[in-house]
């Protein structure tokens, strides 16, 4: 039976080699070359591309990326845990339906959702129109601010925190909570000493799942920041648009190394992928 499943996975394996691994190898190759676009005519070996790492704009972009990713992840931990814990403690007979509603927006295109959110943040939006009809005049102009970018990141990636945290909470043995009750502890101590430590696997997995896309993404900062806020993903995009594939490949490889390092952390923490099921 195992050999049959291995045969069924072969197409995906070859697809992964061709469309994932092979492009990465090409980027690693381009990192050490000075070329015009991807043309190998007059290409020469160089390590000058590495100097772009310490450029002021690149360091600023890395700083912004880390700052926005850290803030977004922290907010998602707070909000995501509260939502997951509320669902976990609820009396709903079909909690899967609630989770499905939470992840329903993820089925739509991210760019469309981001543009819609950006329109709400601009003046003369539909919310202002509705309030004006009942005599309340408000002015909203958040687009192009750091708050708009963080809000967009949190709204977009919050489900990535809720799902693993809820999965970890569901796997906690209820007898452990009963034991805490028998010892006479109050609800807060029971949560802090029993429930929260046992759900940390989901928190860490969710944090990495939120941190990775917020660190490397460029669509949300570009749309909601109006191009005023520079993240490393935006620099990579600009380099590839300008056919500076060597520098773009170098910066992308650094992000890939960070991603794989964090994935290794996930595999060490959650060896069987339980918090993702």
N, C-alpha and C positions, 0 to 999 in steps of 0.2 A: 504493500500500500504506500509506503514512504517513497519508493522508487517511482510510483505512478505520479505522486504529487510533485516530485522533483522534475519529472518530464513536463508537467503542466506549467511549472514555473520557468521553464527554459526560455520561452518567448520574452517574458518580462525581464529576465536576466540579460539577454542579448540587447533588448531595448535600452536597458539601463547602461550597459557598456557603451552603446553607440551614442546616445543622446545625453548622457550625464558624465560618464567618466572621460570619454574621448574629448569633449569640449574643454574639460578641466586640464587635460594634458596639453591641449593646444595653447591654453592661456599660460600655463607654466613655461612652455616653449617661447611664447612671445615676450615674457617678462625679461628674458636675457637677450633680446634683439632690439635693434634700432631699425624700424621699417616704416614705409609709407603705407599706412593702412595695414592690410594683410598681405600685401605684395612682398614676395621674397626677393625681388630684383633690388640689387644694391643693399641687401640686408647685411648687417654686421653685428657681431657679438658686442655687448656692452652691459655694464652694471650701473649706468647713469640713471636708469629708470628708478632705482631705489632712492635716489635723492628726492623724489617727489613725496616720499613718506614724511619727510621732515619739513616740508613746505608749510608756511603759516596757514594757508587756506585748508590744507589737508588736516593739520593738527586741530584746527578749529572745528572742522567737520567731524572728526573723531570725538572731540569733546562734546559737541552738540548731540551726536548720536548716542553716546554713552549717557549723557544727562537725560535726554528725552526717553531713552529706553528704560533707565533706572526709575525715573518718576512714574512712567506709565505702568511699569511692572509693580511698583509699590502700591499704586492706586488700585490696580487690578487685584492684588492680593487682598486688600481690605474689602473692596466691594465684592469680589468674586467669592471670598470665604463667607461673607455675610449671606449672599444669595444662596450659595450651595448649602450652608448650614440651615438656612430657613427651609429650603426644600427638603432637606434630610429630616428635619424635625416635624414637617407638616403632616397632616392627616390625609393628604390626597391619595386616593386609591391608585391613580395612574400618574406617578411622578415622571415617567418617561415622556408623557405628553407635555409637561411643563418644560422639561429640558429641550424637547423638540421645538417648542415655541421660542426658546432662548436662542437656539442656533439657526432658526429659520432665516434671519437676515443674511447669514453666511451663504445661503444658496443663491443670492443675487450678486451681480458684478460689484467688486470692491470699488472700482472707479466711479460707477454710477452712484453708489451709496455715499461716497466721499463728496462727490459733486453736489448731491442733494443736501448733505450736511453743510457744505460750504455756502449754498444758497440761503439756508436758514440763518447763517451767521452774518449775512450782508444786510445793508439797509433796505427798507421797503420789501421785506420778505412777507411770507404768508402769515406768520405769527403776529407781526406788527399789524397786518391788515385786519386780522380777526379781533385783536384787542382794540383797534381804533373804532371798530363798529359798535363797541360797547362803551365808548368814551374814554378808553385808557390809551394814552399815547406813550409809547416806549421807543427807544432808539437802540438798536443793536448793530454793532459793527466790529465783530471779533475776527473776521477773516484777515489773515496776514499776521496774526499774533501767536506767541508761543502757547498761550492758553488754548487756542483753536487747534493747534497741532496735537497737543497732549490729549485734549478732549476727543479728537478724531481717533487717535491711537487706542485710547481706552475703550471707546465704544466699539471699535472694530475687533479688538483682540480679547475683550472681556470673556467671551465664551470659552476661549482656550484656557482660561483659569478656572472657570466654574466647573467644567466637565471633569478634569482630573481630581479636583478637590472633592467634588461630590462622590466620585467613584471611590476615593479613599475612605470617605466617611461611611459609605455603605458597607465597606468591608470590615469595619470595626466590630469585634465580637461584643454583643450587647451584655454578655455576662461580666465583662470588665467594668461596665458602668454600674451594673447591679452590685458588684463587689465594692465599688466606691460608695454607693448608697448605703450599703451595710456598715461601712466604716464611719458613717455619719457626716461625710463632707457635704458642703453646700454645692449648689449647681455650678457656681463659678469655679471653685476649686476642682470639681470633677471635670469641667471642660478644660481647664488649664493644665491639669496634671495627667489626664487620661485621654480625652478626645483629641485635643490639639496635637500633642506629640505623635499620636498614632496616625494623624492625617498629614503629617509633615511631608511624607512621600509625595502626596498629591500637590502640596503647595510648591515643593521644589520643582516637580515636573511641570506644573502650570507656569511657574516663574520663567523657566527656561523656554517654554513654548511661546510665551509672550515676549520675552527679551529678544529672542532671535529675530523675529520679523520686524519688531520696532527698531532694532539696532541697524538692520540692513535695508529696510524698505525706503522707497523714495516717492511713491505716489502720494501718500497722505501728506507728508511735509510739503511737497511741491504744490498740491492743490489747495490745501487749507492755509499754507504759509505764504501763498502767492509768490513763491520763489525768493522770499526774504530770509528764510531760515535754511541754512546750508547743512545738510547731513552727508555722511559718507556715501550713502546710496545715490544722492544727487550728483556728487562728483564723479562716481563711477559711470552714471548715465551720461553725463556731459562728455566724458572722455570717449565713450563709445560712439556718441553722436558725432563728435568731432573727428572720428576715425583715429583717435589716439589710443589704439588697442593695447599698446604695450603698458602704458601707465594704468589704464583701466583694468587690464588683466591683473596687474600687480595688486591693486587695491582690492579687487574682487577675490583674489587668492587669500589675502589676509582675512577677509570676512569668512571665507570658506573654512579656513583653519580654525577660527573662533567657533564657528557653527559645529564643526566636527568635534572640537574639544568639549563643548557643552553636551553634545549627543553622547559622548563617552561618559560624561558625568551622569546623564540619565540612565545609561545602561548599567552603571555601577550601583546607582541608587535603587533602580527599579528593574531588576534583571529579567523579570518575566513580563514586564509591561502591564502590570496589574492596574496601575493608576490611570491607564489610558483606555481601559476596557469598560 
